[in-house]
Amino acid sequence: MSGVVPTDACKREFLLLKDKRAYKFVTYKIDPEKGVVDVCECVEKTAAPFDFQTLIDKLPSDEPRYFVLDWSATTADDRHIDKIFFVSWVPDTCKAKTKMLYASSKQALRNALDGVQLDHQATDYDEVTPEEFNERSGV
């Protein structure tokens, strides 16, 4: 473990996503100088259909992030499902030291977010698609 700990805001914003369904997703990043994982951005749910590009636009091509995503889908037999994903986004372009920091800090944040149903690791935008989340959700 890296010693990097999640802030209280990490759990608080996650609970708003999980319990109140206030957010579509919440992104987190590590502040190495403070030794914490903190909330980077919260994107509220709206009545409009979710534009997946909104999520992609929040993921830098050269910086890691963690995010939780409130994923909704409809199965082939017309059942509606909701799943909360925890995703570790660590692009291949990141420096080895940064990759190691995010890998060693992931579990502390993941443990603080009680209620996550599925985990996913992504290193490329091809691994962060609606199809990927549908497949992992069993749709």
Buried (B, 14 or more C-beta within 10 A) or exposed (E): EBEBBBBEBBBEBBBBBBEEEBBBBBBBBBEEEEEBBBBBBBBEBEEEEBEBEEBEEBBBEEBBBBBBBBBBBEEEEEEEEEBBBBBBBBBEEBEEEBBEBBBEBBEBBBEBBEEBEBEBEBBEEEEBEEEBBBEBBEB
